């Protein structure tokens, strides 16, 4: 552990809470060799094949609830069909049907210069185990709308918020856990839904900005391999989702032990498509930047630097940790906005 810094006063309580909530050992179904065989053919191949959307045309429309005032925003919730289809038969059973409905939340400014609608949208992708956007409304979303004069669309990731099964111990519990098939499909579903949602937003807005933090940041770094014509900001992410601090996020250790115990294939073969080093340097989206906290205790800064180097994208850093990014976000986004304008 690096030397103590002031932001650790926030970092350490957050880490202890994270360790308490996530033991990384949730396993909600038994994995057979039949399941494993559906995933091993992707090893050593272009990972894009694992995430490819079979139906990229005729993207389903979103049905929005009635708009309501919520602080400085007009808020509504959108429901739409996801184009994602799981490879594992067990994930196609009735128990998991609610997860197959994509849910987004929209935040529009009450006053935006008298225009009927904004031309810019920020697609926000949250971190692991989050279960509400209430704090984001007063922080991230206010900053976005101020700097980019944008609407905000916030995606609820699989197994989070309203999308978690009724027996889930906490929001996101089935996303990162001791079940490698569940995690693979969670990442695959997230990437496919991000592609689907991004393409839909590009039809409505003249400019689409994607911002993801922590788990959301890693997903956007992966999504940058698939989508074009957007601005992507990946914050607090590593090149390999499961190479995190094992003392805080024990997911990796539990998966390795599980696979060894069951006598299945190598750990990295199963998780091969989630490792960005097998994508690079083929990133397709030019306007992509990386943000890292130099005193991040969850996603080590070295990993963030490796991600930026791997994708050959600009790195923006700040002297804080994983949970204290909000104190530097306003300044960071102004710098990033200027960089995007220069690139354009």
N, C-alpha and C positions, 0 to 999 in steps of 0.2 A: 504494500500500500504506500502511495506517495505521501509526502509530508502533509500535515494538516493545513487546510486553507479555510478562509471564512465561509465559503459556500458549503463546506462539509457540515455546518450546523443544520442545513436543510437536507443535505445528501444522506447522512447517516440515518436519520429517522425514516427517510423514504426507503432506504435499503432494508432496514429492519422490518418495515411494514411489508415490503415486497417478499422478503424471505418467509414471513409469517403466512402470507396469502398463497404463495406458490411453492409447494414442495416438489413439483415437477414429476409426481408419480401417479397422476390420474390416468387410468387405463380403462376405457369403457367398453371394449370388446376384445376378444381374443384374436390374435393375428395368426392366420394359417399360411402355409407355404404357397397356397393358391393365391392369396392376396399379394404375397411378396413377388410372385412371378409376374404380376401385372405392372410392376415398377422397375424391376431390374433391366428390362430391355432398353431403358433410357440411359443407362450408364455408358459413358464414353461417347455419347452422341451430342448433337447440338441441343442444349437444354430448352431452346425455344419450342421444340417439338412436344415437350411435356406440358407447356403452358398454352399451346396453340388453341385458339377458339375455332371450332368447326363452323359455327354460324356467325360470321361477323356482320352480315347484312340483316336488314329488318330487325334492328335493335328494339326491344320492347319499350313501349311508352311508360312513363311514370305517372301514377295516380297520386295526386297531392291532397292532403287534408286541408281543411279551411285555414286560411292564414289568420294568425293571432299576433297581437302585439306582445313583444317580449323584450323589455328594456329598450335599447336603442334600435332593435331589429323587428322586422316582421318575420315570424317563424312559421314554418309548415313542415310536415313530414311526408316523404314520398315513398311509395311502395311500387316495386316493379319485379317482373320475372327475371331471374338470372339465367344467362346462357350456359352457365357452368353445369357440367355433368360429371359426377364422381366416377372414378375407375373401380372403386371397391363396391361390390353389391350391397354390403351392409349399410353403406352411407346413402343408399337409395331407398331405404325402408321408411315406413311411416313416421318413426320416431324422429327422423332428421328432416322431415319435410319443411318445417318452419325455417330452417337454416337456408333453404333454397330460395327464399324470398329476399331480394336485395332491399335494404332500407337506407334511405338517406334523409338528412335534415337540412333544410334550406334556411338561410338567414339573409334577408335583404335589408338594406338601410332604410330607415323611415324617410329620410330626406336625402336624395342624391341628385342635387342640382336640377330638380324639376324634370329629369328625364323619365320617360315611361319605364325604361328598364336599363340596367347596367350592361355595358359591352364586355366587361371582364368578370370572370368567376375564379375563385380560389377553391380548389378541391382539397379539403383537409382530411388527412388520414391519421388517425389517432394511434396511441401506443398500446402496448399489451396491458390487459386487465382493467382498462378504463371502462367506466359504466355510465358516464354522464358528460354532457357538453356544457353544463352550467358554468363551470369555472372558465372554460374556453371562451364563452360568450363575453365575459368581462375582461379577457386578456387577449388571447390569440386573435379572435375574430374582430375585436375592435381595432387591433393593429393592422390586420389585413385590409379591412374596409377603409381605414384612414389612408394607408400608403398606396394601395392599388385602386381605391374607389370601386370596390368589387362586391358582388354577391359572394356568399360562402355556401358551398355544398359540403357537408360533412358526412362521410361514408361510415356506416357501422360495419366494422369488420366481422367476418364469420365468428360465431360463438361469443360475441360481445353484445352488450346492451340488450335490445329486444330479441336478438338473434340467438341467444343462448338456450339450450334445452332446459326444460323445467327442473331436471335433476342436477344441473350444473352447480358446483359448490361456490363459484364466483364467476363474474364476467370474464370470459376469455380462458377459463380453466381447460377447455377442450382444445384450445389452439396450441399452446405450448405445454406439453406434458410428457409422460413416459411412453407414449404410443407413436412410433415413427410414421405409421400410415396416416393417422389422424392429422399429424403435423404437416406431412407432405400435401395432403389434400387441402388443408387449411390455407397453406401458402398458394397452392395452385388455384383454389377458388378465389382468393384475394386478387391475384394477378389478373385472372380472366375478368373479374368484375371491374377492376380498375381500367382495363382496356375497354370494356363495354361502356362504362360510365364516361370515360374520357372522350370516346368517339361521339357519344350523344351530346356532351357539353359543347364540343367543337361545332356541332350543328346549330347550337343556340347562341353561343357567345363568339365574339370576334377574337377574344384572347382567353386562353385557359392556363391557369397556373396551378401546379400540383405541389402541395406542401405536406410532407410526412415527417413524423417525429418518432424516434425509437423504432419500434416494430414497423410503424408506418413509413419511416424513413428508409428502412431496408427494402420494403415492398416497392417503394417508388424508385429506388436505385435499380431494382430488377425491372420495373415497368418501363424505365428509360430505354430498355433494350427493344421495346415493342412499339411505343407510340412516338409520333412525330408532330412537329408543329405546336408544341406546348413548352412552357417553362417549368422545370422540375427543380424543387429544392428538397434535398434529402438531409435530414438532421439526425445526428446521434445514431448512426447505423454502421454496421460492420460488413465486410465483404461476404462473410459466411454467417448466416443468422444465428447459428448455434455455437459460435465461438465467442461466448460471453464469459463473464467472471463466474466460474463454477461455484464459488462460495456464496454467490448471490442468486444466480439462476442455475439451479442444479439439473436442468433439463438434459444437457448433453451427457452427463454422467449416467443418468437413469436410462437413457436410450441405449447407450453403449452396453450397460449391464443387461438390459432386457434382451438385446439382440444376441449377445454372447450366451446368455442362459438358454435361449430358445434354439440356439445353433443356426441362426439365420446368416445371411450374407453380411459382408463387411459394412460397418456403420456409414462410411463415406460413400459407398456405392448406393445405398438406399437414399441418402440425402444429396446425392450428386447434383440434381437440377437446381438446388437452392444456393449453390456456391457460385458467386459471381465471377470467380476467376475462370470459370469455364465459358463465360459469355465474352469477357473482354478480349481484345479491344474493339468489339463489334458494336458498341453502343450506338444507337440510331438517333438519339435526340441530342441536338447540339446544345441547347440552353439547359444544361444541368449543372447544379452546384452542390457542394457538400458542406455541411456545418458540423463542427465538433467542439465539445467542451474539453479544455485542456486538463480539467480535474474531474472528468467523468469516472465514477466508480462502478458503473454498470456496463457501459460500452467503452472500453479503454480507448484513449485518444489515438494510440498507435494503430488500432484497428480502423478508426475513421480516416487517418492519414493513408493507410493502405488502400482503403476504398477509393479515395480521391485519386491516388496514384494509379490504381488499377484501371479506373475508367478514364483517366487522363482529363479530369475535370477540376475546376478551381476549388480550393479549400478555404473556408472562412472559419476562423476559430475565435473563441472567447475565453476569458480566464475564470471559468466556472464549471459546474458539474451538470449531471443529467437533468436534474429537476429545476435548476436555476437558469436555464436558457432564457426564460421569459424576461429577465432583467436586461438582457443584451439584444433581444429579438428585434426591437424597433430599429436600432442602429444597424444591425446585420441586414435587415430587409431593405433599408435605404441603400446600403452598399450594393446589394445584389440587384436591386432595381436598376441602379446606374449601370452595372455590368451588362445586364440583359439589353438595355437600350443601346449600349455600344456594340454589342454583338449583332443586334438587329440592324 
